[in-house]
Amino acid sequence: MLVDSPPEQRAETAPAPPNRRAIRAVGLLVSVVILALVAVASIAIGAKQLPLDQVWHGLFHDTGTYGDVVVGERLSRTVLGLLAGAALGLSGAVLQALTRNPLADPGLLGINAGASAAVVTAITYFGVTSLSGYVWFAFLGAAAVGALVWFLGGSRGATPVRLALAGTAISAALYGYLQAVMIMDNAALGKMRFWTVGSLASATDSTITQVLPFLLVGTVVALFLARPLNAVAMGDDTARALGANLNRTRALSMAAATVLCGAATAACGPIVFVGLMVPHVVRSFTGPDLRWILPYATVLSPVLLLGADVIGRMVARPAELQVGIVTAVLGGPVFIYLVRRRRTAQL
């Protein structure tokens, strides 16, 4: 369901007063500090308790002991959480601006469905069993669906409504295929069960190396689009009057969101609500200006993802809950609250 952009987004984004810009800048620095603290907690806290001195030793004096190995695994997990969280939040913010729908998320355009369908295909028909193999199939699936949505949405004549409708239709078809294959193939069901939940537990240096170039390129492109997307948020006619190239902006936005979400999904599996919640919450205190929304979403989304991962490790010791389960539990009530608050504001 598409939701019209709020009135303040349809008005031209005026330059913020100097004092407000300073407050936003300070808030961004505070967000970076919070992110650093959560990252430290992600390394120090886990399903197995380790003394802080052993954590410190594992970070800077790796001697191959059990504690050092555990800390090394947590470090890879934390780095992947930082990268994937930033990618999901940034892609969600870009898609919300692109579709003019503040309740949009990467799943709206079928990107998660494309990645999941590609992984099921790889397991069932190509015998892929390793995470490194999943990464490439998932990324290719996400990219293929992104291109298909862009084509069905009208390519150069694409509009937010057409893109959302095309993404919804493709998602429904792919999820039907996904369920059919897993029902018929028990082996695929068993292997997909863990991946589709969304987890950082399988993070390795190899996985990070594989997705890092895509994440860096997608992040740079997305941040570069902040000003053009501000114009697009005002409506097509106003954007053209301001000199924005609508086709180029939409094409680059689709490409950036697909690369970011596709790479994150390939590495971690589909993780819900991060790309929806964080940009929406950020908008409540930054206003509609994407020059601030995008950096804030890039910093605060990993806070949510890593925080959820730490909670998942603590509540089920000595086992753990996958981060995708925790974000779903946290995100459901928040999403309901945001929808109800929006309806109340419109009455």
Secondary structure, DSSP 8 states (H G I E B T S, - for coil): ------HHHHS------HHHHHHHHHHHHHHHHHHHHHHHHHHH--SS---HHHHHHHHH---S-HHHHHHHHHHHHHHHHHHHHHHHHHHHHHHHHHHT-TT--GGGGTHHHHHHHHHHHHHHHS---SHHHHHHHHHHHHHHHHHHHHHHTTGGG--HHHHHHHHHHHHHHHHHHHHHHHHH-HHHHHHHHHHHH--STT--HHHHHHHHHHHHHHHHHHHHTHHHHHHHTT-HHHHHHTT--HHHHHHHHHHHHHHHHHHHHHHH----SHHHHHHHHHHHHH-S-HHHHHHHHHHHHHHHHHHHHHHHHHHTTTS---HHHHHHHHHHHHHHHHHHHHHHHH-
